[in-house]
Amino acid sequence: MEAVSTIASEGVQIDSLKHLLQNCGVNTHVYHNLDAWVDESSGHHQAYKGLSENSNGADDAKLVNCVLLVGPPAELARRRMPERINQIQPGVPVVVAGEAPEHDEVVQLVQQGAMDVVDLRQPEQLCTRLRSATSRGLETQPERRRVLELRRRLATLTAAERQVLDAMMDGHANKETAKLLGIGLRTVELRRAKIMTKMGARGVAELIRLFCEARCPGGNFKALEN
């Protein structure tokens, strides 16, 4: 099994965890916090925060097939870890492993985007779920790369262009947008044309579809912010 990233909470016995994962056939690097993993995923982290013109965006992103979160389920749910992982690498399968997860904790974690929640005391079940998640991650890599590319395009929009995009997403016509933003109609038309070009959209319907593909899981219907 390849391309599994493990993020372990403070207090997790790393050596025991590595031994368990090796028995599953998982060769993984264990990160001690989310920031350390984000640094490794710097290609998309740059896209999410705002790319420089010289970055290759989606091509630079290190996509993994699965992220394993290990720690107390209540803490992981409180910190909304699955959701945060999916904001950084959208659609990546997330498996949570902790001791004796309660029903309400499982519900919260799944609602936040976890594919599975496993009792760490059941290693065979963990191995099975990791195999399933890794297979899913491999299958969805092309789609996930596309989302990263669309986010890269969104990150190239100026603040003024994002205002026009938000107005479009709210259903405002050009004249309404001009009045709403206090700018001229021609300015709206020019910004709208630039948005279409940058996003690679041939019409409003396609632009909306591309935006919906790119937006953060669970996010609101507004242009992504830096």
C-alpha positions in Angstrom: 0.0 0.0 0.0 1.4 3.4 -1.0 0.8 7.1 -0.6 -0.8 7.0 2.9 0.0 10.0 5.2 -0.5 9.5 8.9 -1.1 12.4 11.3 -0.8 11.4 14.9 -2.1 13.4 17.9 0.1 14.2 20.8 0.4 11.2 23.2 0.2 8.6 20.4 2.9 5.9 20.7 4.6 6.4 17.4 6.7 3.2 17.4 3.7 1.0 18.2 1.7 2.8 15.5 4.4 2.3 12.9 4.7 -1.4 13.8 0.9 -1.8 13.5 0.9 -0.1 10.1 3.9 -2.1 8.8 1.9 -5.3 9.7 -0.8 -3.9 7.4 1.6 -3.4 4.6 1.5 0.3 4.9 4.7 2.2 4.4 3.9 5.7 5.7 5.5 8.8 7.1 4.0 9.9 10.5 3.4 13.6 11.0 3.1 14.9 14.5 0.7 17.7 13.6 -1.4 19.1 10.7 1.0 21.9 9.8 3.8 19.4 9.2 1.7 17.5 6.7 0.5 20.8 5.1 4.2 21.7 4.5 4.7 18.4 2.6 1.5 19.2 0.6 2.9 22.6 -0.2 1.9 22.5 -3.9 -1.7 22.8 -3.1 -1.1 24.7 0.1 0.2 27.5 -2.2 -2.8 27.2 -4.4 -5.1 27.4 -1.5 -3.4 30.5 -0.1 -2.8 32.2 -3.4 -0.3 31.1 -6.0 2.7 32.9 -7.4 2.8 33.3 -11.1 5.7 30.8 -11.4 4.0 28.0 -9.5 2.8 24.9 -11.5 -0.2 24.5 -9.2 -1.8 21.2 -9.4 1.3 19.6 -11.0 3.3 20.6 -7.9 0.8 19.1 -5.4 1.7 15.9 -3.7 -1.5 14.0 -3.7 -1.8 11.1 -1.3 -4.3 8.2 -1.7 -5.3 8.3 2.0 -4.8 10.3 5.2 -4.9 8.4 8.5 -5.8 10.4 11.5 -4.8 8.8 14.8 -5.8 10.1 18.2 -8.7 10.6 20.6 -11.9 10.7 18.4 -13.4 13.4 20.6 -10.4 15.7 20.1 -10.2 15.0 16.3 -13.9 15.8 16.0 -13.6 19.0 18.1 -10.7 20.2 15.9 -12.7 19.3 12.8 -9.7 17.5 11.4 -11.3 15.6 8.6 -12.8 18.8 7.3 -9.5 20.6 7.5 -7.7 17.8 5.6 -10.3 18.0 2.8 -9.9 21.7 2.6 -6.2 21.2 1.8 -6.6 18.1 -0.4 -10.2 18.0 -1.5 -11.7 14.5 -1.8 -8.8 12.6 -0.3 -10.2 9.6 1.7 -9.7 10.2 5.5 -9.7 7.3 7.9 -9.8 8.1 11.7 -8.4 5.6 14.2 -8.9 6.0 17.9 -9.6 3.9 21.0 -13.3 3.0 21.6 -14.9 5.8 19.5 -18.4 6.7 20.7 -21.4 6.7 18.4 -21.8 10.5 18.5 -18.1 11.0 17.8 -18.3 8.7 14.7 -21.3 10.7 13.5 -19.4 14.0 13.9 -16.3 12.7 12.1 -18.2 11.3 9.2 -20.2 14.5 8.8 -16.9 16.4 8.8 -15.7 14.2 5.8 -14.1 11.1 7.3 -14.6 8.0 5.1 -14.3 5.6 8.0 -13.8 5.6 11.8 -12.0 2.6 13.2 -11.3 1.3 16.7 -7.5 1.3 17.0 -7.7 -1.8 19.2 -8.9 -3.8 16.1 -5.9 -3.8 13.8 -7.3 -6.2 11.3 -10.3 -3.9 10.7 -8.0 -1.0 10.4 -5.9 -2.8 7.8 -9.1 -3.6 5.8 -10.4 -0.1 5.9 -7.0 1.4 4.9 -6.9 -0.9 1.9 -10.4 0.2 0.9 -9.6 3.9 1.4 -6.3 3.7 -0.5 -8.0 2.0 -3.5 -10.6 4.8 -3.5 -7.9 7.4 -3.3 -6.0 6.0 -6.3 -9.2 5.8 -8.3 -10.1 9.4 -7.6 -6.7 11.0 -8.2 -7.6 12.4 -11.7 -10.7 14.1 -10.3 -8.9 15.4 -7.3 -6.1 16.9 -9.4 -8.8 18.6 -11.5 -10.2 20.3 -8.4 -6.7 21.5 -7.4 -6.3 23.0 -10.9 -9.6 24.7 -10.7 -8.7 26.1 -7.3 -5.4 27.3 -8.8 -7.4 29.2 -11.4 -9.6 30.7 -8.7 -6.6 31.9 -6.8 -5.5 34.0 -9.9 -8.6 36.2 -9.7 -8.1 39.7 -8.4 -10.2 40.9 -5.5 -12.2 43.1 -7.9 -12.9 40.1 -10.1 -13.9 38.0 -7.1 -16.5 40.6 -6.2 -18.0 40.3 -9.7 -17.8 36.5 -9.4 -19.7 36.5 -6.1 -22.4 38.7 -7.6 -22.7 36.3 -10.5 -23.0 33.3 -8.1 -25.8 35.3 -6.3 -27.7 35.5 -9.6 -27.1 39.2 -10.4 -27.1 40.3 -14.0 -24.4 42.7 -15.2 -26.5 45.9 -14.6 -27.4 44.7 -11.1 -23.8 43.9 -10.4 -22.7 47.4 -11.5 -25.2 49.0 -9.2 -24.4 46.7 -6.3 -20.6 47.4 -6.6 -20.9 51.0 -7.6 -19.0 50.6 -10.8 -19.7 51.1 -14.5 -21.4 48.5 -16.6 -18.4 48.3 -19.0 -16.1 47.6 -16.0 -18.4 44.7 -15.0 -18.3 43.3 -18.5 -14.5 43.5 -18.7 -14.0 41.8 -15.3 -16.5 39.1 -16.2 -14.7 38.4 -19.5 -11.4 38.1 -17.6 -13.0 35.7 -15.1 -14.2 33.5 -18.0 -10.8 33.5 -19.5 -8.9 32.7 -16.3 -11.4 29.9 -15.3 -11.5 28.5 -18.9 -15.3 28.8 -19.0 -17.2 29.2 -22.3 -20.3 30.5 -20.7 -22.0 31.3 -17.4 -23.4 27.8 -16.9 -19.9 26.3 -17.3 -18.4 28.9 -15.0 -20.9 28.0 -12.2 -20.2 24.3 -12.7 -16.4 24.9 -12.5 -16.9 27.0 -9.4 -19.0 24.3 -7.7 -16.3 21.7 -8.5 -13.6 23.9 -7.0 -15.3 25.2 -3.8 -14.3 23.9 -0.4 -16.3 20.9 0.8 -18.9 22.2 3.2 -18.0 25.8 2.2 -20.4 28.5 1.5 -21.3 29.6 -2.1 -18.7 32.4 -2.3 -15.4 32.7 -4.1 -12.6 31.2 -2.1 -10.6 33.7 0.0 -6.9 34.0 0.4 
